[in-house]
Structures are given as structure tokens and as C-alpha cells.
Amino acid sequence: MPVPAQDASRSTVSWLEIRFTQPVNIATHPAASVQKLRIGREQAPLLVIDNLVSDAESLVDLAATKIFGGVATYYPGIRAKVPLTYQHFILERFGPLFSEYFGLAGAKLRFTDCHFSIVTTPPGKLEYVQRIPHADSFLGSQLAFVHYLFKADLGGTAFYRHRKTGFEVIDETRSAAYLRCLEEERQGPDSAPPAYINGDTPLFEEVSRQQGVFNRMLAYRRTSLHCGCIAPGFAFDPNPRSGRLSVNGFLA
């Protein structure tokens, strides 16, 4: 989504951001529910929280006032900052749950990153690492979450096993061997084509898939191999109201 070219337009957007940021009241939905899952052979922990916030539509409205732009990470799309009120809500309401379920008792969780995100990168422009599942970090004490804010069938998130090594989780003890295998496979006959992974391939096996349900959050260790489920024919729509809008956050 391009930045408005004229100063008047830029001032209007800034005013809208202030107007919508201040009154957003983020609270737990009365019908919130939590599933505590263990996925794959390695039984990696995964939390699925449905009906996360009481008024998810207000987050979509807020995102629609934001100026989205490209990012310096491998996220395949555009991003905009999420207000601190959202981050405070997640830590206060779900921080104890995260600490307990992911074995982080005694740790004081904090955000290292939190953005509205929209997938907009077409398959032909993906870098190689964007075509395969990834781990966000090799530190098991760090967590990631995705909060879906779209209602159309735009795909959820899948978790994978690397066939050659059998790894589903890539921590510091495995990272060197795993990265060597990836480089060898990149040069081999089964090298990932310029497309989003969306299920089993010669190099990776899907071990779990969670649908992208409006107002659902997934929380998992950043060491788990995962990727968004972007199907063939996906429309790379940058509009927060109709595109694949989510909130993505990292905690440490």
C-alpha cells in the first residue's frame, strides 16, 4: 500500500491513526477458548485460542488507517505497527498461560516485534527461504504468535518435518546441520520452485495444519518449522479489509 504522495493526504492519515488508536478497547472475548496441543513426532507445543478479543473488527478498522510498507525481514508482504495497548493486553491476559505451557516459568516475557501484516509477495518474487518452512529463531525460549483478522478462506498456518533430518524443531544444537542440508538441497533436483509451500513436498512433510479463522490466535515456539498456507490462485490483496490481515508477534 503506497504512502500518500501529498502532504494533505499524509496529514489526514496521521489524524485517522490518532483518532482510532486512542479509543480502541482491547478486552478478552467472553467466549474465548484455549486448545493446548502437541504436534508432530516431536510433540512441539501449540496453543490455539479462538475468540481472542471481544471486538476484533475494531482491530481491522485500526489497520485500515495505517500506512503499510515493506519490511527488512523475510516476511512476504507489508506491515504496520500495532499499538502498545494490544501488546499490553496480550502480556497481561495470556503471558501467564504462555509461560506455563511453554515451560518458561520465572521468565518475564516482553515483545521484541509486533505488526499488522498482509501477504502481498507473488510467488515469482519469493526468495528461496520464503518457499520453504522456516524457524523464526533457534532459541527455544522465544515465542511467536499469529492472530488472524480475515474472514475469507485465505489460508492458515502449517507445521512441517524436514524429511532428510527428521527435524520439526530447529534449535541451536541442530541449526548448523540443518542449514547445511538446506544448502545441499537447494542445489539438488528437488529444490523448492518459486511458489509458496502448501502441503507435502519432496523435502518437507506437513505434520499439522490450523485453519485461518477470524479472531483465532496460534502461539508456538519460534524454533518450530512452519509456514503460512498460501494456496495457488491466492489474491495478493494489500487492502487490510479484504486481504490476508493478521497480527504477528514475537516474545522473548
Buried (B, 14 or more C-beta within 10 A) or exposed (E): BEEEEEEEEEEEBEEBBEEBBEEBEBEBBEEBEBEEBEBBEBEBBBBBBBBBBBBBEBBBBBBBBBBBEEBEEEBBBBBBBBBEEBBEBBBEBBBEBBBEBBEBEEBEBEBEBBBBBBBBBEBEEBEEEBBBBBBBBBBBBBBBBBBBBBBEEBBBBBBBBBBBBEBBBBBEEBBEEBEEBBEEBBEEEEBBEEEBBBEBBEBBBBBBBBEBBBBBBBBBBBBBBBBBBBEEEBEBBBEBEBBBBBBBBBBB
